[in-house]
């Protein structure tokens, strides 16, 4: 479980048991910018900053709301206790998966600040070196280089260990320059008893994400043969 350090009456630092000691500054993008260590900014399920520093390469992600509620509340969540906060839950799950030898980013830490019963939070993980997400690989006409069978095998490993990914899509599957498959972004995910219903819904969600991107981008295409190779790897 993550260690907790009270930084102020309102702010708590979370440290992963699997990481080196960290400073609260490590979770502040402005600090890294002052060190000329920021290498990029992105968007996923939150604001994302990429850091290349003397201490290592990291990803900072600020938790952000989605859907209609985001129009009037972008990053505040109801505080119902430490162990219900988004960074605590995600760090804890990342630690479990790392101990299960699943291919996930190494957890580093998190921080959250509570005011008036609501909190804002940030997560810090290690960068997966030399990796691209599946979406970018396919969009750059490299779908034929992807080992779809291996992706299926990797997703099955997660499912066999009861890992439910609430947003399994082609942006959250990554492949590094050694062709190793990784899965990222475990906000609102959890470990469950293995059950065919949620496992199948995960696969359906991934297929929908591929179909959606195919309809949006003329240079994005996954053939039925490739999807079948994925399923063959999954069902083994």
C-alpha positions as CSV (number, residue, x, y, z in Angstrom):
1,X,0.0,0.0,0.0
2,X,1.2,3.6,-0.7
3,X,2.9,5.4,2.2
4,X,1.3,8.7,3.3
5,X,3.1,11.9,4.3
6,X,1.2,14.9,5.4
7,X,2.6,18.0,3.7
8,X,0.2,20.5,5.1
9,X,-3.2,20.4,6.9
10,X,-4.9,20.0,3.4
11,X,-2.3,18.2,1.3
12,X,-1.1,14.6,1.5
13,X,1.8,13.0,-0.5
14,X,1.5,9.4,-1.4
15,X,4.7,7.3,-2.0
16,X,4.7,3.9,-3.6
17,X,6.5,1.2,-1.7
18,X,8.1,0.2,-5.1
19,X,9.7,3.5,-5.8
20,X,12.6,5.6,-4.5
21,X,12.0,8.4,-2.0
22,X,10.3,11.4,-3.8
23,X,9.8,15.1,-3.1
24,X,6.4,16.8,-3.4
25,X,8.0,18.9,-6.1
26,X,8.2,15.9,-8.3
27,X,4.4,16.1,-8.8
28,X,4.5,19.8,-9.8
29,X,4.9,20.4,-13.5
30,X,6.0,24.0,-12.8
31,X,9.0,22.6,-10.9
32,X,10.1,20.4,-13.8
33,X,9.6,23.3,-16.2
34,X,11.9,25.4,-14.0
35,X,14.5,22.6,-14.4
36,X,14.1,22.5,-18.2
37,X,13.0,18.9,-17.7
38,X,9.5,19.0,-19.3
39,X,9.6,17.2,-22.7
40,X,5.9,17.3,-23.6
41,X,2.3,17.8,-22.7
42,X,-0.6,15.6,-23.6
43,X,-4.2,14.8,-22.8
44,X,-5.8,11.5,-21.8
45,X,-8.1,11.1,-18.9
46,X,-6.4,14.2,-17.5
47,X,-3.8,16.7,-18.1
48,X,-0.4,15.0,-18.8
49,X,3.2,16.2,-18.5
50,X,6.2,14.2,-19.6
51,X,9.4,14.6,-17.6
52,X,13.0,13.7,-18.6
53,X,15.2,14.4,-15.5
54,X,18.4,13.3,-13.7
55,X,16.2,11.2,-11.4
56,X,14.4,9.4,-14.3
57,X,11.7,9.7,-16.9
58,X,8.2,10.3,-15.5
59,X,4.6,11.0,-16.5
60,X,2.6,13.4,-14.3
61,X,-1.2,13.1,-14.7
62,X,-3.7,15.4,-13.2
63,X,-7.0,13.7,-12.5
64,X,-9.8,15.3,-14.5
65,X,-13.5,14.7,-14.8
66,X,-15.2,13.6,-18.1
67,X,-18.7,13.9,-19.5
68,X,-21.2,16.6,-18.9
69,X,-20.0,17.3,-15.3
70,X,-16.6,18.5,-16.7
71,X,-18.3,21.6,-18.1
72,X,-18.7,23.0,-14.6
73,X,-16.3,20.9,-12.6
74,X,-13.1,19.8,-14.3
75,X,-10.9,18.5,-11.5
76,X,-12.6,18.4,-8.1
77,X,-13.8,15.1,-6.5
78,X,-15.8,14.5,-3.4
79,X,-13.5,13.5,-0.6
80,X,-14.8,10.4,1.3
81,X,-11.5,9.3,2.8
82,X,-7.9,8.6,1.9
83,X,-8.4,5.1,0.6
84,X,-11.2,6.2,-1.8
85,X,-9.1,8.9,-3.5
86,X,-8.2,8.3,-7.1
87,X,-4.4,8.4,-6.7
88,X,-4.5,6.0,-3.7
89,X,-6.7,3.5,-5.6
90,X,-4.6,3.7,-8.8
91,X,-1.2,3.5,-7.0
92,X,-2.4,0.5,-4.9
93,X,-3.6,-1.3,-8.1
94,X,-0.4,-0.5,-9.9
95,X,1.6,-2.0,-7.0
96,X,-0.5,-5.2,-7.1
97,X,-0.1,-5.5,-10.8
98,X,3.6,-4.9,-10.6
99,X,3.9,-7.6,-8.0
100,X,2.0,-9.9,-10.4
101,X,4.6,-9.1,-13.1
102,X,2.0,-7.6,-15.3
103,X,3.3,-5.1,-17.9
104,X,2.3,-1.7,-16.4
105,X,4.1,1.6,-15.6
106,X,6.1,1.6,-12.4
107,X,4.2,3.5,-9.8
108,X,6.0,6.4,-8.1
109,X,3.6,8.5,-6.1
110,X,0.7,10.9,-6.0
111,X,-0.6,13.9,-4.2
112,X,-4.0,15.3,-3.3
113,X,-5.3,18.5,-1.7
114,X,-8.6,18.7,0.1
115,X,-10.6,21.9,0.4
116,X,-14.3,22.3,1.4
117,X,-14.9,18.6,1.2
118,X,-13.5,18.1,-2.3
119,X,-10.0,17.2,-3.5
120,X,-7.8,17.6,-6.5
121,X,-5.1,15.1,-7.3
122,X,-2.0,14.2,-9.4
123,X,-0.4,10.8,-10.1
124,X,3.3,10.2,-10.9
125,X,4.5,7.0,-12.8
126,X,7.6,6.0,-14.6
127,X,7.7,6.5,-18.4
128,X,7.6,3.3,-20.6
129,X,10.8,4.0,-22.6
130,X,10.7,3.7,-26.3
131,X,6.9,3.0,-26.4
132,X,4.1,4.2,-28.7
133,X,0.5,3.7,-28.2
134,X,-1.4,1.3,-30.5
135,X,-3.4,4.2,-32.0
136,X,-0.3,6.0,-33.2
137,X,1.2,2.8,-34.6
138,X,-1.9,2.0,-36.6
139,X,-2.4,5.6,-37.8
140,X,1.2,5.6,-39.1
141,X,0.4,2.6,-41.4
142,X,2.2,0.1,-39.2
143,X,-0.7,-2.1,-38.2
144,X,0.9,-5.0,-40.2
145,X,3.9,-4.8,-37.9
146,X,1.8,-5.3,-34.7
147,X,1.7,-8.8,-33.1
148,X,-2.0,-8.9,-32.6
149,X,-1.9,-12.4,-31.2
150,X,0.6,-11.2,-28.5
151,X,-1.7,-8.3,-27.5
152,X,-4.5,-10.8,-27.0
153,X,-2.3,-13.0,-24.8
154,X,-1.3,-9.9,-22.7
155,X,-4.9,-8.8,-22.2
156,X,-5.8,-12.4,-21.2
157,X,-3.0,-12.3,-18.5
158,X,-4.7,-9.2,-17.0
159,X,-8.1,-10.8,-17.1
160,X,-6.8,-14.1,-15.5
161,X,-5.5,-12.0,-12.6
162,X,-8.9,-10.3,-12.3
163,X,-7.8,-6.9,-13.6
164,X,-10.7,-4.9,-14.9
165,X,-9.7,-2.0,-17.1
166,X,-12.6,0.5,-17.2
167,X,-11.4,2.1,-20.4
168,X,-9.5,-0.5,-22.5
169,X,-8.9,1.2,-25.8
170,X,-6.2,1.6,-28.5
171,X,-4.7,4.6,-26.7
172,X,-4.1,2.6,-23.5
173,X,-2.2,-0.2,-25.1
174,X,1.5,0.6,-25.8
175,X,4.3,-1.2,-27.6
176,X,7.9,-0.5,-26.9
177,X,10.9,-0.8,-29.2
178,X,11.5,-4.4,-28.1
179,X,7.9,-5.2,-29.2
180,X,6.8,-5.7,-25.6
181,X,3.1,-4.9,-24.9
182,X,2.1,-2.6,-22.1
183,X,-1.2,-1.4,-20.7
184,X,-1.6,2.0,-19.1
185,X,-4.1,4.4,-17.4
186,X,-5.7,2.5,-14.5
187,X,-7.9,5.3,-13.1
188,X,-11.2,3.9,-12.0
189,X,-10.0,0.3,-12.6
190,X,-10.0,-2.5,-10.1
191,X,-9.2,-6.1,-9.3
192,X,-12.3,-8.3,-9.5
193,X,-13.1,-12.0,-9.4
194,X,-12.6,-13.3,-12.9
195,X,-15.9,-13.5,-14.7
196,X,-16.8,-13.9,-18.4
197,X,-19.3,-11.0,-18.4
198,X,-16.9,-8.1,-17.6
199,X,-14.1,-9.8,-19.5
200,X,-16.2,-9.8,-22.6
201,X,-17.3,-6.2,-22.1
202,X,-13.6,-5.3,-21.9
203,X,-13.0,-6.9,-25.3
204,X,-16.1,-5.3,-26.8
205,X,-14.9,-1.9,-25.6
206,X,-11.5,-2.4,-27.2
207,X,-13.2,-3.4,-30.5
208,X,-15.5,-0.4,-30.3
209,X,-12.5,1.9,-29.9
210,X,-10.8,0.5,-33.0
211,X,-14.0,0.8,-35.0
212,X,-14.5,4.4,-33.7
213,X,-11.0,5.5,-34.7
214,X,-11.4,3.8,-38.1
215,X,-14.5,5.8,-38.8
216,X,-12.8,9.1,-37.8
217,X,-9.4,8.6,-39.6
218,X,-9.0,7.5,-43.2
219,X,-5.4,6.3,-42.3
220,X,-6.5,4.1,-39.4
221,X,-7.5,0.6,-40.3
222,X,-7.6,-2.8,-38.5
223,X,-8.5,-5.7,-40.6
224,X,-10.8,-8.5,-39.6
225,X,-7.9,-10.9,-39.9
226,X,-5.9,-8.8,-37.4
227,X,-8.8,-8.7,-34.9
228,X,-9.2,-12.5,-35.3
229,X,-5.4,-12.9,-34.5
230,X,-6.0,-10.8,-31.3
231,X,-8.9,-13.1,-30.3
232,X,-6.9,-16.2,-31.1
233,X,-4.1,-14.9,-28.8
234,X,-6.7,-14.1,-26.1
235,X,-8.5,-17.5,-26.2
236,X,-5.2,-19.3,-26.6
